Amino acid sequence: MIRIDGLSPLQQELADRLWQMDDWEEICAWVAAMPRSVAQQAWVVIQMMLSAELDHMDLGDMEAAREVIDRVRGNHA
């Protein structure tokens, strides 16, 4: 489980509830039923959770990505 520091009490409650959900459809339906201001906070928390998870993922060998970046840089040099 990831940890995100600095969340407000509302954001922490949203994060706790999001962790209990099983799939994306359930999350979308839950957020859609919220008042707009709370839904905006929920989407912020979701983005923070996704970013934190991506930061901890092992992306493996990135050689193919480096080659593409080098080709793009070569075309714009």
BADO-397024 format. One line per 3 residues: number of its first residue (from 1); their letters; for each residue z, y, x of N, C-alpha, C. Coordinates in Angstrom, 3 decimals. Layout:
<recs>
NUM = a = Z:Y:X:Z:Y:X:Z:Y:X ~ ...
</recs>
This chain:
<recs>
1 = mir = 0.000:-1.183:0.847:0.000:0.000:0.000:0.000:1.241:0.888 ~ -0.790:2.210:0.517:-0.868:3.437:1.294:0.256:4.378:0.902 ~ 0.524:5.317:1.793:1.558:6.319:1.528:0.911:7.692:1.663
4 = idg = 1.149:8.551:0.692:0.643:9.919:0.724:1.851:10.848:0.637 ~ 2.072:11.599:1.687:3.198:12.521:1.726:2.840:13.837:1.046 ~ 3.861:14.521:0.543:3.683:15.869:0.017:3.229:15.954:-1.427
7 = lsp = 3.262:14.851:-2.166:2.867:14.893:-3.568:3.946:15.583:-4.406 ~ 3.507:16.301:-5.417:4.454:16.876:-6.370:5.023:15.734:-7.213 ~ 6.110:15.973:-7.932:6.641:14.914:-8.802:5.589:14.399:-9.803
10 = lqq = 4.788:15.296:-10.374:3.731:14.868:-11.301:2.708:13.997:-10.581 ~ 2.267:14.433:-9.420:1.288:13.662:-8.663:1.840:12.303:-8.254 ~ 3.111:12.237:-7.904:3.720:10.961:-7.546:3.749:10.019:-8.738
13 = ela = 4.085:10.549:-9.912:4.089:9.732:-11.132:2.681:9.219:-11.440 ~ 1.697:10.089:-11.293:0.305:9.672:-11.520:-0.086:8.570:-10.532 ~ 0.260:8.748:-9.258:-0.079:7.748:-8.244:0.585:6.410:-8.554
16 = drl = 1.846:6.457:-8.945:2.550:5.214:-9.281:1.872:4.485:-10.433 ~ 1.460:5.234:-11.441:0.796:4.603:-12.588:-0.590:4.098:-12.215 ~ -1.299:4.841:-11.373:-2.630:4.405:-10.941:-2.565:3.075:-10.194
19 = wqm = -1.538:2.883:-9.371:-1.393:1.640:-8.619:-1.222:0.443:-9.535 ~ -0.741:0.668:-10.749:-0.504:-0.426:-11.686:-1.762:-0.840:-12.448 ~ -2.828:-0.050:-12.336:-4.034:-0.326:-13.109:-4.905:-1.356:-12.402
22 = ddw = -5.658:-2.101:-13.223:-6.428:-3.226:-12.708:-7.855:-2.896:-12.298 ~ -8.474:-1.905:-12.937:-9.871:-1.643:-12.610:-10.243:-0.190:-12.907 ~ -11.442:0.164:-12.449:-11.939:1.531:-12.562:-12.074:1.965:-14.020
25 = eei = -12.507:1.077:-14.885:-12.667:1.413:-16.300:-11.330:1.802:-16.925 ~ -10.296:1.081:-16.571:-8.960:1.391:-17.084:-8.502:2.765:-16.592 ~ -8.757:3.051:-15.328:-8.393:4.353:-14.771:-9.139:5.471:-15.485
28 = caw = -10.450:5.315:-15.654:-11.258:6.355:-16.305:-10.814:6.601:-17.741 ~ -10.524:5.545:-18.462:-10.071:5.693:-19.851:-8.725:6.401:-19.902 ~ -7.841:6.067:-18.995:-6.512:6.684:-18.950:-6.624:8.171:-18.659
31 = vaa = -7.432:8.532:-17.657:-7.590:9.937:-17.291:-8.295:10.706:-18.417 ~ -9.264:10.091:-19.063:-9.999:10.759:-20.136:-9.096:11.112:-21.316 ~ -8.023:10.378:-21.501:-7.113:10.622:-22.620:-6.075:11.708:-22.307
34 = mpr = -6.062:12.209:-21.088:-5.069:13.199:-20.664:-5.500:14.611:-21.026 ~ -4.528:15.519:-21.152:-4.885:16.944:-21.233:-5.626:17.350:-19.958 ~ -6.500:18.312:-20.056:-7.373:18.695:-18.946:-6.594:19.006:-17.654
37 = sva = -5.509:19.751:-17.745:-4.775:20.128:-16.533:-4.164:18.909:-15.842 ~ -3.688:17.959:-16.610:-3.120:16.742:-16.025:-4.239:15.859:-15.485 ~ -5.358:15.794:-16.202:-6.497:15.000:-15.739:-7.007:15.519:-14.399
40 = qqa = -7.028:16.834:-14.236:-7.458:17.397:-12.953:-6.530:16.946:-11.832 ~ -5.244:16.938:-12.087:-4.293:16.459:-11.089:-4.498:14.973:-10.807 ~ -4.801:14.215:-11.850:-5.050:12.783:-11.666:-6.258:12.562:-10.766
43 = wvv = -7.337:13.312:-10.976:-8.519:13.155:-10.128:-8.233:13.556:-8.693 ~ -7.393:14.574:-8.496:-6.993:14.956:-7.141:-6.252:13.797:-6.471 ~ -5.325:13.200:-7.196:-4.559:12.075:-6.652:-5.483:10.893:-6.347
46 = iqm = -6.412:10.625:-7.239:-7.363:9.526:-7.010:-8.156:9.773:-5.727 ~ -8.638:10.994:-5.539:-9.389:11.323:-4.328:-8.521:11.172:-3.082 ~ -7.273:11.597:-3.176:-6.350:11.451:-2.044:-6.111:9.980:-1.729
49 = mls = -5.964:9.167:-2.770:-5.745:7.735:-2.575:-6.966:7.086:-1.933 ~ -8.143:7.443:-2.409:-9.373:6.888:-1.835:-9.528:7.294:-0.374 ~ -9.268:8.560:-0.086:-9.379:9.037:1.296:-8.382:8.329:2.204
52 = ael = -7.163:8.179:1.739:-6.142:7.497:2.537:-6.531:6.048:2.785 ~ -7.077:5.400:1.786:-7.493:4.004:1.946:-8.654:3.899:2.934 ~ -9.620:4.814:2.838:-10.747:4.797:3.770:-10.289:5.010:5.205
55 = dhm = -9.270:5.844:5.386:-8.748:6.090:6.725:-8.182:4.822:7.360 ~ -7.753:3.869:6.547:-7.129:2.655:7.063:-8.068:1.444:7.087 ~ -9.299:1.617:6.660:-10.239:0.502:6.620:-10.811:0.229:8.007
58 = dlg = -10.965:-1.043:8.314:-11.637:-1.451:9.541:-13.129:-1.481:9.237 ~ -13.849:-0.558:9.825:-15.274:-0.460:9.557:-16.115:-1.335:10.474 ~ -15.468:-2.002:11.383:-16.192:-2.921:12.253:-17.094:-2.186:13.231
61 = dme = -18.154:-2.854:13.609:-19.093:-2.309:14.579:-19.915:-1.194:13.935 ~ -19.894:-0.054:14.536:-20.597:1.102:13.990:-21.871:1.419:14.773 ~ -22.359:0.473:15.540:-23.525:0.723:16.384:-24.752:1.145:15.570
64 = aar = -24.999:0.499:14.439:-26.160:0.866:13.617:-26.034:2.305:13.126 ~ -24.838:2.709:12.742:-24.625:4.087:12.279:-24.841:5.065:13.440 ~ -24.360:4.718:14.617:-24.551:5.593:15.787:-26.032:5.761:16.109
67 = evi = -26.791:4.688:15.961:-28.233:4.769:16.227:-28.924:5.711:15.252 ~ -28.546:5.649:13.989:-29.134:6.551:12.986:-28.755:7.990:13.303 ~ -27.510:8.221:13.638:-27.064:9.583:13.973:-27.810:10.099:15.186
70 = drv = -27.963:9.257:16.193:-28.688:9.675:17.394:-30.140:10.002:17.073 ~ -30.784:9.215:16.203:-32.168:9.510:15.811:-32.260:10.840:15.083 ~ -31.312:11.090:14.169:-31.328:12.351:13.421:-31.097:13.524:14.367
73 = rgn = -30.157:13.377:15.274:-29.918:14.443:16.242:-31.144:14.694:17.112 ~ -31.823:13.624:17.480:-33.025:13.767:18.295:-34.128:14.520:17.583 ~ -34.219:14.348:16.252:-35.252:15.047:15.478:-34.921:16.509:15.261
76 = ha = -33.670:16.890:15.428:-33.258:18.270:15.159:-32.845:19.001:16.422 ~ -33.076:18.388:17.565:-32.660:19.021:18.822:-33.629:20.105:19.246
</recs>
